């Protein structure tokens, strides 16, 4: 292959084809971590070698000087731990052990940026089969990533986002094949795009996702800022409960070239780790999340004594943690600039008891800004429709905008999607904050009170389509015409039968 700039599709196809090594032998929920980690190591190795070769071309083969210059890189690649070192020994026994040692060496050499990233994955695991099968699988995956299409040198691929995009492409494809577990690590990109545009992050903002998954939603917010003015003046924060998913998020940030982030591994509700210097919850300009729907065992047992007073409006039900995440997010909003968007199942809009009381207080405090209904089958692992709730600390009125976008989508075989036009319509309606026939409605506090603080969207947005009035006289006339036509056809058929000698 030539050194011409590679197309994104080529890299995407090549990394997805690399999964063939595992298919039929290892479950996708297991091998996704191996493929994504190998892509990460290959990228580090290619960037390191590319920069090293550039220095050799510029300063000659002076190892000591070049080694000193390489200390200015974003990362350190220790001797013997590159992809190419591993590939050279692929035919020897012990591939799993060698790869694990290389990962640990990379982690140790980049302890600030990559601490613990590889601790939840082992290429030497029995998940990959017995020693012989494991060694063969890993030999093949090393060979897969040496394909010309996966030469990831910056001098060849140009923009760093090509790699980040390939990483996101892999995560999306794994989500599509992972069933219910997909929701643990991925939000569909068009939903992330919609939420990012709604909260409108600005240069200088601190942005947090307390259930960050693989960090795709945080990255969409970062892209919003970079798209406007190219600014890198922002900071991303996130927390993720599942260790392997947190590792994906760390690698995802790295591959997108974003170092101004802080991602923590832990349970946000039981043990929030985004704290200020006084030990209280850190506050943010923007908070976004797609938390697990109606999570059971979310931490109800410790909610009454919560040291951060997040549940002063009420404790969510023991078996449904939706409002636990909502209340946590609201408590982390800055008083003057704070705005947030959160994906929720529709039950959050109308369920009563404890949730009804919490919902009532949030509305009375004038924090709820908008309720946006989304189409069904948008999210991996569930076909149910969801909604996005938007809260703001800087509201200028006491009204709530309802948008019913449930019928605005591009239908797919297994998954529906939001088109650019669908997203633009929602965002424009949100910004204009107006009532549009059968699509949106601006409700006053009094109207919501009259509905007992039930936020079910059909109570506010009338999408009823009147059936066309039937002209009975026209129907009768049409029926007579059809009957006359049938009689004529019957007469013709009788004639044919007689000609053939049949009794009629």
Residue pairs with C-beta under 8 A, 6 or more apart in sequence:
1 148
1 149
1 151
3 155
3 156
5 156
5 157
5 158
6 149
6 151
6 156
6 157
6 162
8 162
8 165
8 166
10 149
11 149
11 150
11 152
11 157
11 162
11 163
11 166
12 165
12 166
12 169
12 170
13 149
14 147
14 149
14 150
15 35
15 39
15 150
15 166
15 169
15 170
16 169
16 170
16 173
17 144
18 35
18 38
18 141
18 144
18 145
18 147
18 150
19 28
19 31
19 35
20 144
21 137
21 140
21 141
21 144
22 28
22 31
22 34
22 35
22 137
22 141
25 129
25 133
25 137
26 127
26 128
26 129
26 137
28 174
28 177
28 178
29 174
29 178
29 181
30 127
32 170
32 171
32 174
32 178
33 120
33 121
33 244
33 247
33 248
34 121
34 123
34 128
34 141
35 141
35 170
36 167
36 170
36 171
36 248
36 251
37 103
37 118
37 121
37 251
38 83
38 141
38 142
38 145
39 145
39 163
39 166
39 167
39 170
40 167
40 251
40 254
40 255
41 82
41 83
41 86
41 102
41 103
41 106
42 83
42 145
42 150
42 152
43 152
43 163
43 255
44 75
44 77
44 82
44 83
44 106
45 77
45 82
45 83
45 84
46 83
46 151
46 152
46 153
46 154
47 73
47 152
47 153
47 154
48 70
48 73
48 75
48 77
48 82
49 82
49 84
49 153
50 153
50 154
50 155
51 70
51 73
51 154
52 66
52 70
54 155
55 65
55 66
55 69
55 70
56 66
59 65
59 66
59 69
70 76
74 113
74 259
75 106
75 109
75 110
75 113
75 114
75 254
76 106
76 109
76 110
77 106
77 109
78 105
78 106
78 108
78 109
80 102
80 105
81 101
81 102
81 103
81 105
81 106
81 109
82 102
83 142
83 145
85 102
86 95
86 98
86 99
86 102
86 142
87 142
87 143
87 145
87 146
89 95
89 98
90 138
90 139
90 142
90 143
91 139
93 131
93 135
94 135
95 123
95 134
95 135
95 138
95 139
95 142
96 122
96 123
96 124
96 125
96 128
96 134
96 135
96 138
97 124
99 123
99 124
99 138
100 122
100 123
100 124
103 118
103 121
103 123
104 118
106 114
106 118
107 114
107 115
107 116
107 117
107 118
107 119
113 254
113 259
114 250
114 254
116 247
116 265
117 247
117 250
117 251
118 247
119 243
119 247
120 243
120 244
120 247
121 244
121 247
123 138
124 134
126 134
128 134
128 137
128 138
129 137
144 150
151 157
152 163
154 160
157 163
160 255
160 256
160 257
161 256
161 257
163 255
164 219
164 252
164 255
164 256
164 257
167 251
167 252
167 255
167 256
168 189
168 216
168 219
168 252
171 185
171 186
171 214
171 216
171 248
171 252
172 186
172 188
172 189
174 182
174 186
175 182
175 185
175 186
175 380
175 381
176 182
176 380
176 414
176 415
178 380
178 381
179 381
180 381
180 382
181 381
182 379
182 380
182 381
183 290
183 292
183 293
183 379
183 380
183 381
183 382
184 213
184 242
184 245
184 292
185 213
185 214
185 242
185 245
185 248
186 213
186 214
186 216
186 380
187 213
187 216
187 217
187 290
187 343
187 379
188 378
188 379
188 380
188 415
188 417
188 418
189 216
189 220
190 378
190 417
190 418
190 419
190 422
190 423
191 290
191 343
191 374
191 378
191 379
191 388
191 418
192 216
192 217
192 219
192 220
193 220
193 418
193 423
194 372
194 388
194 418
194 423
194 426
194 427
195 217
195 220
195 288
195 341
195 343
195 388
196 217
196 220
196 221
196 223
196 224
196 288
197 224
197 423
197 427
198 341
198 370
198 372
198 388
198 390
198 426
198 427
198 430
199 221
199 286
199 288
199 339
199 340
199 341
199 390
200 224
200 339
201 207
201 221
201 222
201 224
201 225
201 234
201 285
201 286
202 225
202 285
203 225
203 228
203 229
203 231
203 233
203 234
204 233
204 234
204 285
205 225
205 234
205 235
205 284
205 285
205 286
205 337
206 234
206 235
206 237
206 284
206 285
206 286
207 218
207 221
207 222
207 234
207 235
207 236
207 237
207 284
207 285
207 286
207 287
207 288
208 236
208 237
208 238
208 274
208 282
208 284
208 286
208 287
208 288
208 332
209 215
209 217
209 218
209 237
209 238
209 239
209 287
209 288
209 289
210 238
210 239
210 268
210 272
210 274
210 287
210 289
210 291
210 325
210 328
210 329
210 332
211 239
211 240
211 241
211 268
211 289
211 290
211 291
211 292
211 325
212 218
212 238
212 239
212 240
212 246
212 249
212 263
212 289
213 240
213 245
213 248
213 249
213 290
214 245
214 248
214 249
214 252
215 236
215 238
215 248
215 249
215 252
215 253
215 263
216 252
217 288
217 289
217 290
218 236
218 238
218 253
218 261
218 288
219 236
219 252
219 253
219 256
219 258
221 234
221 236
221 286
221 288
222 234
222 236
222 256
222 258
225 231
225 233
225 234
226 232
232 260
234 260
235 260
235 261
235 262
236 253
236 258
236 260
236 261
236 262
236 263
237 261
237 262
237 263
237 274
237 282
237 284
238 249
238 261
238 262
238 263
238 264
239 263
239 264
239 265
239 266
239 268
239 272
239 273
239 274
240 246
240 249
240 263
240 264
240 265
241 265
241 266
241 267
241 268
243 265
246 263
246 264
246 265
249 263
250 263
253 259
253 261
253 263
262 274
264 273
264 274
266 272
266 273
267 299
268 325
268 328
269 298
269 299
269 321
269 324
269 325
269 328
270 299
270 302
272 281
272 308
272 328
274 281
274 282
274 332
275 281
275 282
276 282
276 283
280 308
281 308
281 310
281 331
281 332
282 332
283 332
283 333
283 334
283 335
283 338
284 332
284 333
284 334
284 338
285 334
285 337
285 338
285 339
286 338
286 339
286 340
287 329
287 332
287 333
287 338
287 339
287 340
287 342
288 340
288 341
288 342
289 325
289 329
289 340
289 342
289 343
290 342
290 343
290 379
291 321
291 322
291 325
291 342
291 343
292 321
293 322
293 344
293 345
293 382
293 384
293 386
294 319
294 320
294 321
294 322
294 345
294 347
295 320
295 321
295 322
295 324
296 318
296 319
296 320
296 321
298 316
298 320
298 321
298 324
299 321
299 324
300 315
300 316
300 317
300 318
300 321
303 310
303 311
303 315
303 316
303 324
304 311
304 315
308 331
309 331
310 324
310 327
310 328
310 331
311 324
311 327
313 327
313 357
313 358
313 361
313 362
314 323
314 354
314 357
314 358
314 361
315 354
316 322
316 323
316 324
316 327
316 354
316 355
316 358
317 353
317 354
317 355
320 347
320 351
320 355
322 344
322 345
322 347
322 348
322 355
323 348
323 354
323 355
323 358
323 359
325 342
326 342
326 344
326 348
326 358
326 362
326 389
327 358
329 340
329 342
329 391
330 340
330 362
330 367
330 391
332 338
333 339
333 340
333 391
333 393
334 393
335 393
336 393
336 394
337 393
337 394
338 392
338 393
338 394
339 369
339 390
339 391
339 392
339 393
339 394
340 390
340 391
340 392
341 388
341 389
341 390
342 388
342 389
342 391
343 379
343 386
343 387
343 388
344 386
344 387
344 388
344 389
345 384
345 386
345 387
346 373
346 384
346 385
346 386
346 387
346 456
348 355
348 359
348 387
348 389
349 359
349 371
349 387
349 454
349 455
349 456
349 457
350 454
350 455
350 456
356 452
356 453
359 453
359 455
360 453
362 368
362 391
363 400
363 445
363 448
363 453
364 445
366 395
366 398
366 445
367 391
367 392
367 393
367 395
368 389
368 390
368 391
368 400
368 455
369 390
369 391
369 392
369 395
369 400
369 401
370 388
370 389
370 390
370 400
370 401
370 402
370 403
370 430
371 387
371 388
371 389
371 390
371 400
371 401
371 402
371 403
371 455
371 457
372 387
372 388
372 389
372 390
372 403
372 405
372 426
372 430
373 385
373 387
373 402
373 403
373 404
373 405
373 406
373 457
373 461
374 385
374 386
374 387
374 388
374 405
374 406
374 418
375 385
375 405
375 406
375 407
375 408
375 409
375 416
375 418
376 383
376 384
376 385
376 406
376 416
377 383
377 412
377 414
377 415
377 416
378 385
378 386
378 409
378 415
378 416
378 417
378 418
379 386
380 415
385 406
387 457
390 430
398 444
398 445
399 442
399 443
399 444
399 445
400 442
400 443
400 445
400 448
400 455
401 429
401 430
401 433
401 440
401 441
401 442
401 443
402 440
402 441
402 442
402 443
402 455
402 457
402 460
402 461
403 426
403 429
403 430
403 439
403 440
403 457
403 461
404 438
404 439
404 440
404 457
404 458
404 461
404 463
405 418
405 422
405 425
405 426
405 439
406 457
407 463
408 418
408 422
408 425
408 426
409 416
409 417
409 418
409 419
409 422
410 416
410 417
410 418
410 419
410 422
425 439
429 436
429 439
429 440
433 442
434 440
434 442
435 441
435 442
438 461
438 462
438 463
438 465
439 461
440 461
441 460
441 461
441 462
443 460
447 460
448 455
451 459
451 460
494 504
497 504
498 504
